[in-house]
Amino acid sequence: MKTLSLIFTAVSLIVLSDAYSGGLDTNGGHYNRNTGNITTIES
């Protein structure tokens, strides 16, 4: 059971870390293809 939990946790971490493969531009934003706008996250 402990081995199964370890495998499940490892697979979950791999899947979650690969969930979003897109990157940010130099301003920390994303290009929205639907609107043509660049969205940035302001702190």
C-alpha positions, 0 to 999 in steps of 0.5 A: 500500500505504501508503494502504491501511494508513492507511485500515485504521488510521483505520477500526480506531481509529474502530471501537475507540473506538466499541466501548463507548458506555455511560457511567459514573455519578458513582461510576465504576460501571455498573448491572447490569440482570441483578442490579440491582446497581451495579458500581464499579471500586475503585482 
